[in-house]
Amino acid sequence: MSATFSTAGTSVFGHLARRIAKASCVRRHSRSTVGRGRNWGRLEAAMAADRRWYELPEAKQAASTGDFGVLLRVARTAARLTLAEAGQRCGYSAATLSRIERGRQPLTDVTVLRRLAEIFDIPPELFGLAGGEARTFNRLGGSLDKVHGEEPSREVGDGPVRRRDVLGGLAGMVGAALPVTDDGPAAIPGRVVSSLEDALLGNDPPPTGPVDTTRLRAALGIAWCDFHACRYTRLSSRLSGLVSAATAAHTTADIDSRPTTASALAETYHLTTQVLIKLHEDGMAWSAMDRARQAAREADDPLLTAETARISAIVLRRTRHRVRAEQTVISAAQALDAATGLVSIEQGSAYGRLLATAAYTAALSDRRDTAWELLAEADEASRRAGPDSGFAGVDVALYKISVARTLGDFGAAVQYARALRPERLGNVERRARYWEDVALALFGRGAHAEAYQALLAAEQTAPQEVRYRPWAQQLTGALLTADRRQALPGLRSFAARTGVT
């Protein structure tokens, strides 16, 4: 890329170390004085303002004139993806994708249009396709929970069993064709041991033919789209097959192709680890993390190594190895700086993500000064990388909410949340994290009604985040306990549909 990430000739990591060491430079953050129980008047306004990119005039004009390249560019920009990142998802080079967006390579093939609509969550009708030919997500006012071909869950049970139901659907997509299904979670919770666990242990049957790496990349891109859209049930039907196919592709690759297949394998394990983290399957996440590290070492890509270290740190801190987790991401940031000089936008973005992860990890250990210093440095990195990078100011703003909430500064977390419009966060997974932090911070301040409204906003944004994630079920249970006078209308029906008794 022509744009560079300038360090002004100075080691950013060295600058960070000096800033942390100097007590006089420590930023102090005082607790907010927002009144206890004050109604957050902007909450519903923020929910109403959460509009989709396809409502922008530019998108509407492009759809009306059949300028599909512009539609693709607007969707990619809204998802905060660079050309290179978007190209990886759909199997195109950045140059090819750029030609498509500029109209120099027309989009006329219906199969290609369907695939792009799926990968970039473009409403199919904007591409002139019938509504059933590609799925959209998170339309306001519609039923967001129902996955095509799946009936909404009616079961009521505890969190771990429901999470194992989701993992129980991890089957299919094994073989050269890499088929994609929309099957929902398996009915039997024990199926978890015969799906993803088997894939990690190598017990799944190998693909019946050679794996097309281009199709593998495209399938991996679609799976990442499902993750970012919080479509966990549909993702569960893809993931074990992806692991098996990526493993087979790497095992059978010739010596020249192994770095490429190792990269795809590492990214597959990145996704697998993140899903397992989401579902609190920490033991399996540790195994997937170890596989990712092995593949990343063989790929020998500094950016891939950095992302592997970041995800490893998340697993480490979830298994009570917080000091090691913080050391891992800080060392990775130092190594990335030394190896690359942070001269590209991608390298600067990766550096910022590492520091933000280190900041949140420090906050979990109540090391507040270090947490805010690391986050300040991540903010500086995001400014140097620029607004079009994969890690920008809005990402730092989201981390500020998380860090403040984790440190128990609930008032400050609410204030940071008020300053951030959730629609700026780009994808559903980030917006779900926003509402999670908002709901938990408001509950921490005793603002139960507002916390419930934020929980409803999370459900509207990402229903499967509320349906399957422990934080939402635990908060719902806490609200049920606190609402002795039944002053929160609809709470009990909400609890019933999310499986909380």
KACOR-V223619 format. One record per backbone hydrogen bond with DSSP energy under -0.5 kcal/mol. NH is the residue of the N-H (numbers start at 0). CO is the residue of the C=O. If there is no record, write none. Layout:
NH_CO ; NH_CO
This chain:
4_342 ; 5_3 ; 9_6 ; 14_10 ; 15_11 ; 16_12 ; 17_13 ; 18_14 ; 19_15 ; 20_16 ; 21_17 ; 22_20 ; 24_21 ; 25_22 ; 27_25 ; 29_27 ; 37_34 ; 40_38 ; 42_39 ; 44_40 ; 45_41 ; 46_42 ; 47_43 ; 48_44 ; 49_45 ; 49_46 ; 50_48 ; 54_51 ; 55_52 ; 59_55 ; 60_56 ; 61_57 ; 62_58 ; 63_59 ; 64_60 ; 65_61 ; 66_61 ; 67_65 ; 70_66 ; 71_67 ; 72_68 ; 73_69 ; 74_70 ; 75_71 ; 76_72 ; 77_73 ; 78_74 ; 79_76 ; 80_75 ; 85_81 ; 86_82 ; 87_83 ; 88_84 ; 89_85 ; 90_86 ; 91_86 ; 96_92 ; 97_93 ; 98_94 ; 99_95 ; 100_96 ; 101_97 ; 102_99 ; 103_98 ; 104_98 ; 107_105 ; 112_108 ; 113_109 ; 114_110 ; 115_111 ; 116_112 ; 117_113 ; 118_114 ; 119_115 ; 120_117 ; 121_116 ; 122_120 ; 125_122 ; 126_122 ; 126_123 ; 127_124 ; 128_123 ; 132_129 ; 133_130 ; 141_138 ; 143_141 ; 149_146 ; 156_498 ; 161_157 ; 162_158 ; 163_159 ; 164_160 ; 165_161 ; 166_162 ; 167_163 ; 168_165 ; 169_166 ; 170_168 ; 177_174 ; 185_164 ; 188_186 ; 190_187 ; 191_188 ; 192_189 ; 193_190 ; 194_191 ; 196_191 ; 198_194 ; 199_195 ; 200_196 ; 201_197 ; 201_198 ; 202_197 ; 203_197 ; 211_175 ; 211_209 ; 212_210 ; 215_211 ; 216_212 ; 217_213 ; 218_214 ; 219_215 ; 220_216 ; 221_217 ; 222_218 ; 223_219 ; 224_220 ; 225_221 ; 226_222 ; 227_223 ; 228_224 ; 229_226 ; 230_225 ; 231_229 ; 234_230 ; 235_231 ; 236_232 ; 236_233 ; 237_234 ; 238_234 ; 241_237 ; 242_238 ; 243_239 ; 244_240 ; 245_241 ; 246_242 ; 247_243 ; 248_244 ; 249_245 ; 250_246 ; 251_247 ; 252_249 ; 256_253 ; 257_253 ; 260_256 ; 261_257 ; 262_258 ; 263_259 ; 264_260 ; 265_261 ; 266_262 ; 267_263 ; 268_264 ; 269_265 ; 270_266 ; 271_267 ; 272_268 ; 273_269 ; 274_270 ; 275_271 ; 276_272 ; 277_273 ; 278_274 ; 279_276 ; 280_275 ; 281_279 ; 284_280 ; 285_281 ; 286_282 ; 287_283 ; 288_284 ; 289_285 ; 290_286 ; 291_287 ; 292_288 ; 293_289 ; 294_290 ; 295_291 ; 296_292 ; 297_293 ; 298_294 ; 299_295 ; 300_295 ; 304_300 ; 305_301 ; 306_302 ; 307_303 ; 308_304 ; 309_305 ; 310_306 ; 311_307 ; 312_308 ; 313_309 ; 314_310 ; 315_311 ; 316_312 ; 317_313 ; 318_314 ; 318_315 ; 319_316 ; 320_315 ; 324_320 ; 325_321 ; 326_322 ; 327_323 ; 328_324 ; 329_325 ; 330_326 ; 331_327 ; 332_328 ; 333_329 ; 334_330 ; 335_331 ; 336_332 ; 337_333 ; 338_334 ; 339_335 ; 340_335 ; 340_336 ; 341_335 ; 342_339 ; 344_2 ; 347_343 ; 348_344 ; 349_345 ; 350_346 ; 351_347 ; 352_348 ; 353_349 ; 354_350 ; 355_351 ; 356_352 ; 357_353 ; 358_354 ; 359_355 ; 360_356 ; 361_357 ; 362_358 ; 363_359 ; 364_360 ; 364_361 ; 365_362 ; 366_361 ; 367_365 ; 370_366 ; 371_367 ; 372_368 ; 373_369 ; 374_370 ; 375_371 ; 376_372 ; 377_373 ; 378_374 ; 379_375 ; 380_376 ; 381_377 ; 382_378 ; 383_379 ; 384_380 ; 385_381 ; 388_385 ; 394_391 ; 395_391 ; 396_392 ; 397_393 ; 398_394 ; 399_395 ; 400_396 ; 401_397 ; 402_398 ; 403_399 ; 404_400 ; 405_401 ; 406_402 ; 407_404 ; 408_403 ; 409_407 ; 412_408 ; 413_409 ; 414_410 ; 415_411 ; 416_412 ; 417_413 ; 418_414 ; 419_416 ; 420_418 ; 421_419 ; 423_420 ; 424_421 ; 425_422 ; 426_424 ; 428_227 ; 430_426 ; 431_427 ; 432_428 ; 433_429 ; 434_430 ; 435_431 ; 436_432 ; 437_433 ; 438_434 ; 439_435 ; 440_436 ; 441_437 ; 442_438 ; 443_439 ; 444_440 ; 445_442 ; 446_441 ; 447_445 ; 450_446 ; 451_447 ; 452_448 ; 453_449 ; 454_450 ; 455_451 ; 456_452 ; 457_453 ; 458_454 ; 459_455 ; 460_456 ; 461_457 ; 464_461 ; 465_461 ; 466_462 ; 467_463 ; 468_464 ; 472_468 ; 473_469 ; 474_470 ; 475_471 ; 476_472 ; 477_473 ; 478_474 ; 479_475 ; 480_476 ; 481_477 ; 482_478 ; 483_481 ; 485_482 ; 488_486 ; 490_487 ; 493_489 ; 494_490 ; 495_491 ; 496_492 ; 497_493 ; 498_495 ; 499_494 ; 500_498
